[in-house]
Amino acid sequence: MRKPFRARRWLRGGHVQTIASFLMPRKIQLPPADERMIEVAPGIKIRCLCYWQSDRVNPLTVIVVHGLEGSSDSQYMQGIARDGLAAGMNVVLMNQRNCGGMDHLAATLYNSSLSGDVAAVALHIVETDGVSRFALIGFSMGGNLVLKLAGEWGSAGPAQFRAVAAVCPAMDLAASADALHEPANRIYEYYFLMQLFRRFRLKAKLFPAQFDAGRLRGVSTLRLFDDRITAFYCGFDGADDYYARAAASNLVDRVAVPALIVHAKNDPFIRVLPETLRRIEANQNITYIETDDGGHCAFVGERNADATDDGRWAEREAVEFVARFGQE
């Protein structure tokens, strides 16, 4: 592994790291992508941006999944693409349902239970492009999805599946949703709700027979949104049922490939419960790194001598981890 994380000078603390990472501009140059519309369920397609090496069969292919209200344009997604390509990998940036400008495609909502969508993308690139090995990397909500899928596959996953890495994964969904409502975290909850309200109103406009924007009345917390919108439209019996059934914490003990989980102690709102930590520690396939600083999916650290290093420690850590298991 690389050097332990050290926050960049003047950027110390969970809130500082989280907000600075969101606001600091990054110049990431990527080659043109092979844009794919991949069917993940009958009549439901998602947009994936594929970056291939000249030989797409033999290198490790990394499938990257974003967090809540993110997309393939999220800075950490672009950072993984840049670092993965530089390391000789193929990179597939996966937009979850509705994300990446795809709200108009189907009357469906994305949520933390849809690990099957990640599986569909993986199987597509294996069958269509003949890739010989792949790994999964996810951030926050995407981290929950890739760990959930790895647990569901267990030892019966595709032969090409080699490793998984998750940065600040929302494995304990209920605890993390409730943490967002703490007074110190309301700024983040307001931001997520603003984005979720905007998206749901658009869905109701595009598909008025399927969605009712009136259900947003009185929603003031993420838990209420998940209770009245996510659970209602995605087949769950309320938020509690949704959080219980979608949480990767139920399955981390079944992960059977090398796995990396990176979490910051001062992540403002992602909570990892003691029982989840016990399950992680009992699984010898999982490397769990908990840093003192780093915030939420930020980890803005000191730059090294590499001119391409912009100090995003967790992104490089994830790429270098999966690279170790991508060889024949």
Buried (B, 14 or more C-beta within 10 A) or exposed (E): EEEEBBBBEEBBBBBBBBBBBBEBEEEBEEEEBBEBEBEBBEEBBBBBBBBBBEEBEBBBBBBBBBBBBBBBBBBBBBBBBBBBBEBEBBBBBBBBBBBBEBBEBBBBBBBBBBBBBBBBBBBBBBEEBEBBBBBBBBBBBBBBBBBBBBBBBEEEBEEBBBBBBBBBBBBBBBBBBBBBBEEEBEEBBEBBBEEBBEBBEBBBEBBEEEBEBEBBEEBEBBBBBBBBBBBBBBEBEBBBEBBBBBBBBBBBBBBBBBBBBBBBEBBBBBBBBEEBBEBBEEBEBBBBBEBEBBBBBBBBBBBEEEEEBBBBBBBBBBBBBBBBBBEE
